[in-house]
Amino acid sequence: MIRKRIVAIATIFCLPLISLAAENNLGGLITNIGTTVFAPLIPVLFGLALIIFFWGLIQYMRAGLGEKGKLDEAKKLMFWGIIILFVMLSVWGLVGILKDTFFSGSSITAPTTLPKI
């Protein structure tokens, strides 16, 4: 039952790739895959990292100064949330630098909104 759900979800996410098969060149195909598949994932991943950080903050405030174990667990959540955000922002910055360096004349742009379906 779970495998059927996983296959169904994977099929739904791969459907845009079928329509991208008509591209004439590899660069256009890569650009289309990036804008239809990966571009919507970036804001979701940033949102998940923020949720992890704020969930750790809420747990830290709820634990107060009483229980040492809960405080340590909340500190770990906040720490990993900050680390994840830092890594994602650093990678995004490096991608921007590489894009500007090697593809300054191309039309590759950073996603600002989710694509309309």
Secondary structure, 3 states (H helix, E strand, C coil): CHHHHHHHHHHHHHHHHHHHHHCCCHHHHHHHHHHHHHCCHHHHHHHHHHHHHHHHHHHHHHHCCCCHHHHHHHHHHHHHHHHHHHHHHHHHHHHHHHHHHHCCCCCCCCCCCCCCC
